[in-house]
Amino acid sequence: MNGKANILIVEDDNALRDSLRRILMRRNYNIEESSSLKQAIAAVKTNSHDLVLLDLTLPDGNGTSLLTRIPEEDRNRVIVVSGTRNLDMAIQAMKMGVYDFLVKPVDREILLATIQKALSVNRQLAGYRELRGSLRDFSSFDRIQFRSHSMREMIHKAREAAESDRTILIQGETGTGKELLAYAIHNASGRRHRPIIPVNCAAIPEHLAESELFGFEQGAFTGADSSYSGRFRLADKGTIFLDEIGELPQSIQSKLLRVLESGEVIALKSRRMDRLDVRVIAASNRDLKQMVDTGLFREDLFYRVEQIRLVIPPLRERPEDIKLLTDGFLRSAALTYNKELVRISSEAQKYMTSYQWPGNVRELKNTVFEIVTFIDGTEIQPRHLPTKILDRSITPNEPVRTLKEIEKEHIHSVLKQTGFNISRTANMLGISRPSLYRKINAFNLKR
């Protein structure tokens, strides 16, 4: 990996620049050099660099001027190596987004370790940016379709929450779209040009949770052949999305609380404390307040996470959204499978609307895509629907009968089978003769 990394050294001290070049070339890095601000500006304009080692005090200007020529999201590729002990200048560079600030004379091993970490972080960030770019069109408030009043109120609150930096807790059943809402909030916030880092808390083994979230140093445990920055560092100046936060083990809940309160992260087996600027969006399909009451979730962490609470209503509580969502998924499925647009008949839509959708929007989408995959024709009829929808839906146009009506019909049917033989009917129904007589009189059942 080292041989593919291109590093620009911006340093006016010839001896130091030569020394840095020799050190880095032994590690098979590709090196480009600049001895002035003017040369450095030309270099970043014409070439792409994986990392820049930048001196702040240059003969023709301040090195921070170079940072203004680098896109904000790429300033994480800059490590300042400067002899200046001017605290204001160092703070300015860090605020502009550089990865680290090292004061000369810098230890050779510290320099190499910092370079390795920076390259590792930026490779991972590049992957997240690519994913973010592909998801951006599908992760905005405009892409969330609804007609229901409950969704309208929730989205209005989410739009307002996006403008703040407060921690958000999204609650909702599985499949309601908690992750989509989290991405929409991030992309509507002032942090949209920085990454959003997703973490599925339910998928992280307990013994790896700390190192996955906060990072680890090389040799921290068996198999740790190199250091890892951790999800929180990757999300610096951006957003971290903690999905299913209720699944975090309690041993990690206390560490997470400390990070949320202080903004400071310490990697496993490291003595270095990094102060981060991360916006937290958490989500859970479990009732965290109930988990607090049963001792499964820390109360102080709950109140720290629930600064703003958004609840996505289940699909069964907003049937007016089902037709709109179905039509949207039909269009997406037609594009995905390069098929002619399929419409849904009114009879089939009645079945779809009356179904309870325990898997919510995710189940609806999967069902529509499955139907479009196998349908022969351009209109979905009831016969094309899965059995689960036909069996568990209310038959279109059929009024809902009460239990009393069903019981009356059933008793009358058995009486007719037995020729109104009271003993046999009571035995078949599993009730006593007096009970059967009372029901016959109550329901006014006659031969």
C-alpha positions as CSV (number, residue, x, y, z in Angstrom):
1,M,0.0,0.0,0.0
2,N,2.8,2.4,0.8
3,G,4.2,2.4,-2.7
4,K,1.0,3.8,-4.0
5,A,0.9,6.8,-1.6
6,N,1.9,10.2,-3.0
7,I,3.2,12.6,-0.4
8,L,4.0,16.3,-0.9
9,I,6.6,17.8,1.4
10,V,6.3,21.6,1.8
11,E,9.4,22.7,3.7
12,D,11.9,25.6,3.1
13,D,14.7,24.1,5.1
14,N,16.7,22.2,2.5
15,A,18.4,19.9,5.0
16,L,15.2,18.9,6.7
17,R,13.4,18.5,3.5
18,D,16.1,16.1,2.2
19,S,16.0,14.2,5.5
20,L,12.2,13.8,5.2
21,R,12.5,12.7,1.6
22,R,15.0,10.0,2.4
23,I,13.0,8.7,5.4
24,L,9.8,8.4,3.4
25,M,11.4,7.0,0.2
26,R,12.8,4.1,2.3
27,R,9.1,3.3,3.0
28,N,8.4,3.3,-0.7
29,Y,6.3,6.5,-0.7
30,N,6.2,8.6,-3.9
31,I,7.6,12.1,-2.9
32,E,7.1,15.5,-4.4
33,E,8.8,18.6,-2.9
34,S,8.1,22.3,-2.5
35,S,10.3,24.9,-0.8
36,S,7.9,27.8,-1.0
37,L,4.2,28.6,-0.8
38,K,4.0,29.5,-4.5
39,Q,5.5,26.1,-5.5
40,A,3.1,24.3,-3.1
41,I,0.0,26.1,-4.5
42,A,1.1,25.0,-8.0
43,A,1.7,21.4,-6.8
44,V,-1.7,21.0,-5.2
45,K,-3.4,22.6,-8.3
46,T,-1.8,20.2,-10.8
47,N,-1.3,16.9,-8.9
48,S,-3.3,14.7,-6.6
49,H,-1.7,13.9,-3.2
50,D,-2.6,11.3,-0.6
51,L,-0.9,13.4,2.1
52,V,0.8,16.8,2.5
53,L,3.5,17.5,5.1
54,L,3.2,21.2,5.6
55,D,5.5,23.7,7.3
56,L,3.6,26.9,8.4
57,T,6.5,29.4,8.2
58,L,7.5,29.6,4.5
59,P,9.6,32.4,3.0
60,D,6.8,33.8,0.9
61,G,3.8,33.4,3.2
62,N,1.9,31.5,5.9
63,G,1.4,27.8,5.2
64,T,-2.3,28.1,6.2
65,S,-2.8,30.0,3.0
66,L,-2.2,26.6,1.2
67,L,-5.1,25.1,3.2
68,T,-7.6,27.6,1.6
69,R,-6.6,26.1,-1.8
70,I,-7.5,22.6,-0.7
71,P,-11.2,21.5,-0.5
72,E,-12.4,21.4,3.0
73,E,-13.1,17.6,3.0
74,D,-9.5,16.9,1.7
75,R,-7.8,18.9,4.5
76,N,-7.7,15.8,6.6
77,R,-4.9,14.8,4.2
78,V,-2.6,17.5,5.7
79,I,-0.2,17.0,8.6
80,V,1.5,20.2,9.8
81,V,5.2,19.7,10.7
82,S,6.3,23.1,11.9
83,G,9.0,24.7,14.1
84,T,6.6,27.4,15.2
85,R,5.3,27.3,18.7
86,N,2.7,29.9,17.9
87,L,-0.4,28.5,19.6
88,D,-2.8,30.7,17.6
89,M,-1.3,29.4,14.3
90,A,-1.6,25.8,15.4
91,I,-5.2,26.3,16.5
92,Q,-6.1,28.0,13.2
93,A,-4.6,25.0,11.3
94,M,-6.5,22.5,13.4
95,K,-9.8,24.4,13.0
96,M,-9.3,24.4,9.2
97,G,-9.3,20.6,9.4
98,V,-5.7,19.3,9.2
99,Y,-5.2,15.7,10.4
100,D,-2.5,16.5,13.0
101,F,0.1,19.1,14.2
102,L,3.6,18.0,14.9
103,V,6.3,20.4,16.4
104,K,9.9,20.2,15.1
105,P,12.1,18.4,15.8
106,V,9.7,15.6,15.3
107,D,10.6,12.0,16.3
108,R,11.1,9.8,13.2
109,E,8.9,7.0,14.6
110,I,6.1,9.3,15.6
111,L,6.2,10.9,12.2
112,L,5.9,7.6,10.4
113,A,3.2,6.3,12.7
114,T,1.2,9.5,12.2
115,I,1.6,9.3,8.4
116,Q,0.4,5.6,8.4
117,K,-2.6,6.5,10.5
118,A,-3.5,9.5,8.3
119,L,-3.3,7.4,5.1
120,S,-5.4,4.6,6.7
121,V,-8.1,7.1,7.9
122,N,-8.3,8.8,4.5
123,R,-8.6,5.5,2.6
124,Q,-11.6,4.6,4.8
125,L,-13.1,8.1,4.4
126,A,-12.7,7.8,0.6
127,G,-14.9,4.7,0.7
128,Y,-17.5,6.4,2.9
129,R,-17.6,9.4,0.6
130,E,-18.1,7.2,-2.4
131,L,-21.0,5.5,-0.6
132,R,-22.4,8.9,0.5
133,G,-22.3,10.2,-3.0
134,S,-24.3,7.2,-4.3
135,L,-26.8,7.5,-1.5
136,R,-27.2,11.3,-1.5
137,D,-30.0,11.3,-4.0
138,F,-31.8,8.7,-2.0
139,S,-31.2,10.2,1.4
140,S,-32.9,13.5,1.5
141,F,-36.2,14.6,3.0
142,D,-37.6,15.0,-0.5
143,R,-37.2,11.3,-1.0
144,I,-39.3,10.3,2.0
145,Q,-42.8,9.8,0.7
146,F,-45.9,10.3,2.8
147,R,-49.4,11.7,2.9
148,S,-50.2,11.0,6.6
149,H,-50.5,13.8,9.2
150,S,-48.3,11.9,11.6
151,M,-45.4,11.6,9.2
152,R,-45.8,15.3,8.2
153,E,-45.4,16.3,11.8
154,M,-42.4,14.0,12.3
155,I,-40.6,15.2,9.2
156,H,-41.2,18.9,10.1
157,K,-39.6,18.2,13.5
158,A,-36.7,16.4,11.8
159,R,-36.0,19.3,9.4
160,E,-35.7,21.7,12.4
161,A,-33.5,19.2,14.3
162,A,-31.1,19.0,11.3
163,E,-30.2,22.6,11.8
164,S,-28.9,22.0,15.3
165,D,-26.0,20.0,16.6
166,R,-28.0,18.3,19.3
167,T,-28.0,14.5,19.7
168,I,-31.0,12.8,18.1
169,L,-32.7,9.6,19.0
170,I,-34.8,8.0,16.3
171,Q,-37.3,5.4,17.5
172,G,-39.4,3.1,15.4
173,E,-40.1,-0.5,14.6
174,T,-37.9,-2.5,12.3
175,G,-38.3,-1.5,8.7
176,T,-39.8,2.0,9.2
177,G,-36.8,3.8,7.7
178,K,-34.7,5.0,10.6
179,E,-31.4,4.9,8.7
180,L,-33.0,6.8,5.7
181,L,-34.1,9.5,8.1
182,A,-30.7,9.7,9.8
183,Y,-29.0,10.2,6.4
184,A,-31.7,12.8,5.4
185,I,-31.0,14.8,8.7
186,H,-27.2,14.7,8.0
187,N,-27.6,15.8,4.4
188,A,-29.7,18.7,5.5
189,S,-27.3,19.8,8.2
190,G,-24.2,22.0,8.2
191,R,-22.1,18.9,8.3
192,R,-23.3,17.5,5.0
193,H,-19.9,18.0,3.3
194,R,-18.3,15.8,6.0
195,P,-18.9,12.0,6.3
196,I,-21.7,10.2,8.1
197,I,-20.3,7.0,9.6
198,P,-22.9,4.2,10.2
199,V,-22.4,1.8,13.0
200,N,-24.7,-1.2,13.5
201,C,-24.3,-1.7,17.3
202,A,-26.2,-5.0,17.2
203,A,-23.6,-6.5,14.8
204,I,-20.5,-5.7,16.9
205,P,-19.3,-8.5,19.2
206,E,-19.0,-7.2,22.8
207,H,-15.2,-7.8,23.0
208,L,-14.7,-5.7,19.8
209,A,-17.1,-2.9,20.5
210,E,-14.6,-0.5,22.2
211,S,-11.9,-0.9,19.6
212,E,-14.4,-0.6,16.7
213,L,-15.9,2.6,18.1
214,F,-12.8,4.3,19.5
215,G,-9.9,2.7,17.7
216,F,-6.8,0.8,18.9
217,E,-3.0,1.0,18.7
218,Q,-0.9,-1.6,16.9
219,G,-0.3,-4.6,19.1
220,A,-3.2,-3.7,21.4
221,F,-4.4,-7.3,21.1
222,T,-3.7,-10.5,19.2
223,G,-4.1,-9.8,15.5
224,A,-3.8,-6.0,15.8
225,D,-1.0,-5.8,13.2
226,S,-1.7,-2.1,12.5
227,S,-3.5,0.7,14.3
228,Y,-7.1,1.6,13.6
229,S,-8.7,5.0,14.1
230,G,-12.2,3.9,15.1
231,R,-15.6,5.0,13.8
232,F,-15.7,8.2,16.0
233,R,-12.4,9.5,14.6
234,L,-13.6,8.8,11.0
235,A,-16.7,10.9,11.8
236,D,-14.8,13.9,13.1
237,K,-16.5,17.1,12.0
238,G,-19.3,14.9,10.6
239,T,-22.0,12.6,12.0
240,I,-21.9,9.2,13.5
241,F,-25.1,7.1,13.2
242,L,-25.4,4.5,16.0
243,D,-28.1,2.2,14.8
244,E,-29.7,-0.1,17.4
245,I,-27.9,1.6,20.2
246,G,-30.0,-0.4,22.7
247,E,-27.9,-3.5,21.8
248,L,-24.6,-2.0,23.1
249,P,-23.3,-3.9,26.1
250,Q,-23.4,-2.0,29.4
251,S,-19.6,-2.0,29.6
252,I,-19.5,0.1,26.5
253,Q,-22.4,2.3,27.5
254,S,-20.3,4.0,30.2
255,K,-17.4,4.6,27.8
256,L,-19.8,6.0,25.2
257,L,-21.3,8.4,27.7
258,R,-17.9,9.7,28.6
259,V,-17.2,10.4,24.9
260,L,-20.5,12.1,24.4
261,E,-20.0,14.3,27.4
262,S,-16.4,15.3,26.8
263,G,-15.9,14.8,23.1
264,E,-12.6,13.1,23.9
265,V,-11.6,9.7,22.6
266,I,-8.8,7.4,23.7
267,A,-7.9,4.5,21.5
268,L,-7.3,1.1,23.1
269,K,-3.8,0.8,24.6
270,S,-3.1,4.5,23.7
271,R,-2.0,7.3,25.9
272,R,-3.2,9.9,23.4
273,M,-6.5,11.7,23.9
274,D,-8.1,13.3,20.8
275,R,-10.8,15.9,21.1
276,L,-13.4,15.4,18.4
277,D,-16.3,17.3,16.9
278,V,-18.9,14.6,16.1
279,R,-22.7,15.0,15.8
280,V,-24.5,11.8,17.1
281,I,-27.7,10.3,15.7
282,A,-28.8,7.2,17.4
283,A,-31.7,4.8,16.6
284,S,-33.5,1.9,18.3
285,N,-36.5,-0.3,17.6
286,R,-36.7,-1.0,21.3
287,D,-38.2,1.2,24.0
288,L,-35.1,2.6,25.6
289,K,-37.0,4.2,28.5
290,Q,-38.4,0.7,29.4
291,M,-34.8,-0.6,29.1
292,V,-33.8,2.0,31.6
293,D,-36.5,0.9,34.0
294,T,-35.4,-2.7,33.8
295,G,-31.7,-1.8,34.2
296,L,-30.6,-2.8,30.7
297,F,-29.7,0.8,29.6
298,R,-28.0,3.5,31.5
299,E,-30.3,6.3,32.5
300,D,-27.7,9.0,32.2
301,L,-26.8,7.8,28.7
302,F,-30.5,7.7,27.7
303,Y,-31.0,11.4,28.6
304,R,-27.7,12.3,26.9
305,V,-28.9,10.6,23.7
306,E,-32.5,11.7,23.8
307,Q,-31.9,15.4,23.5
308,I,-34.3,15.3,20.5
309,R,-36.6,12.4,20.0
310,L,-38.2,11.5,16.7
311,V,-40.7,8.6,16.4
312,I,-41.5,7.1,13.0
313,P,-45.0,5.7,13.1
314,P,-45.5,2.1,11.9
315,L,-47.0,1.6,8.4
316,R,-50.2,0.0,9.8
317,E,-51.0,3.3,11.6
318,R,-50.8,5.4,8.4
319,P,-52.6,3.3,5.7
320,E,-53.0,6.5,3.6
321,D,-49.2,6.3,2.8
322,I,-49.4,2.7,1.4
323,K,-50.7,3.6,-2.1
324,L,-48.1,6.4,-2.5
325,L,-45.2,4.1,-1.4
326,T,-46.4,1.3,-3.5
327,D,-46.5,3.4,-6.7
328,G,-43.0,4.7,-5.9
329,F,-41.6,1.2,-5.4
330,L,-43.3,0.1,-8.7
331,R,-41.4,2.8,-10.5
332,S,-38.1,1.9,-8.8
333,A,-38.6,-1.8,-9.6
334,A,-39.4,-1.1,-13.3
335,L,-36.1,0.8,-13.5
336,T,-34.1,-1.8,-11.6
337,Y,-35.3,-4.7,-13.7
338,N,-35.6,-2.7,-17.0
339,K,-39.2,-3.7,-17.3
340,E,-42.3,-1.9,-18.5
341,L,-44.0,0.1,-15.7
342,V,-46.4,-2.1,-13.8
343,R,-49.6,-0.6,-12.2
344,I,-51.7,-2.1,-9.4
345,S,-55.4,-2.7,-9.8
346,S,-57.8,-1.2,-7.3
347,E,-58.8,-4.6,-6.0
348,A,-55.2,-5.6,-5.4
349,Q,-54.5,-2.2,-3.8
350,K,-57.4,-2.8,-1.3
351,Y,-55.7,-6.0,-0.1
352,M,-52.3,-4.1,0.1
353,T,-53.9,-1.3,2.2
354,S,-55.7,-3.6,4.6
355,Y,-52.6,-5.8,5.3
356,Q,-50.9,-4.9,8.6
357,W,-47.3,-4.9,7.2
358,P,-45.4,-6.1,10.3
359,G,-42.1,-5.4,8.5
360,N,-43.3,-1.9,7.7
361,V,-41.9,0.0,4.6
362,R,-39.1,-2.5,4.1
363,E,-41.5,-5.4,3.8
364,L,-43.7,-3.3,1.4
365,K,-40.7,-2.6,-0.8
366,N,-39.5,-6.2,-0.8
367,T,-43.0,-7.4,-1.7
368,V,-43.4,-5.0,-4.6
369,F,-40.0,-5.8,-6.0
370,E,-40.8,-9.6,-5.7
371,I,-44.1,-9.2,-7.6
372,V,-42.5,-7.1,-10.4
373,T,-39.8,-9.7,-10.8
374,F,-42.2,-12.5,-11.6
375,I,-45.3,-10.8,-13.0
376,D,-46.2,-11.5,-16.7
377,G,-48.2,-8.4,-17.7
378,T,-48.5,-4.8,-16.7
379,E,-51.2,-4.9,-14.0
380,I,-51.0,-6.5,-10.6
381,Q,-54.2,-8.4,-9.7
382,P,-55.1,-10.0,-6.4
383,R,-53.8,-13.4,-7.8
384,H,-50.3,-11.9,-8.0
385,L,-50.2,-11.0,-4.3
386,P,-48.4,-13.2,-1.8
387,T,-50.6,-15.6,0.2
388,K,-49.7,-13.8,3.4
389,I,-51.4,-10.7,2.2
390,L,-54.5,-12.5,0.9
391,D,-54.8,-14.5,4.1
392,R,-54.2,-11.8,6.6
393,S,-56.0,-8.9,4.9
394,I,-59.6,-8.0,5.2
395,T,-61.4,-9.1,2.0
396,P,-62.1,-6.0,-0.1
397,N,-65.6,-4.5,0.4
398,E,-66.3,-7.1,3.1
399,P,-67.5,-5.5,6.4
400,V,-65.7,-6.5,9.6
401,R,-67.9,-8.9,11.6
402,T,-68.1,-8.9,15.4
403,L,-67.1,-11.9,17.5
404,K,-70.8,-12.1,18.6
405,E,-71.9,-12.4,15.0
406,I,-69.3,-15.1,14.2
407,E,-70.3,-17.1,17.4
408,K,-73.9,-17.0,16.4
409,E,-73.2,-18.1,12.9
410,H,-71.0,-21.0,14.1
411,I,-73.5,-22.3,16.7
412,H,-76.3,-22.2,14.2
413,S,-74.2,-24.1,11.7
414,V,-73.5,-26.9,14.2
415,L,-77.1,-27.1,15.2
416,K,-78.1,-27.6,11.6
417,Q,-75.5,-30.3,11.2
418,T,-77.0,-32.2,14.2
419,G,-80.6,-31.6,13.3
420,F,-80.8,-29.4,16.4
421,N,-79.8,-32.3,18.7
422,I,-78.9,-30.3,21.9
423,S,-76.7,-33.0,23.5
424,R,-74.6,-33.7,20.3
425,T,-74.3,-29.9,19.5
426,A,-73.1,-29.1,23.1
427,N,-70.6,-31.9,22.9
428,M,-69.2,-30.8,19.5
429,L,-69.0,-27.2,20.8
430,G,-67.3,-28.2,24.1
431,I,-69.9,-26.5,26.2
432,S,-72.6,-27.6,28.7
433,R,-76.3,-28.1,27.7
434,P,-77.4,-25.2,29.9
435,S,-74.9,-22.9,28.3
436,L,-76.0,-23.9,24.8
437,Y,-79.7,-23.3,25.8
438,R,-78.7,-19.8,27.0
439,K,-76.9,-19.0,23.7
440,I,-79.8,-20.3,21.6
441,N,-82.2,-18.0,23.5
442,A,-79.8,-15.1,23.4
443,F,-79.2,-15.4,19.6
444,N,-82.8,-16.4,19.0
445,L,-81.8,-19.5,17.0
446,K,-84.6,-21.6,15.6
447,R,-84.9,-24.6,13.4
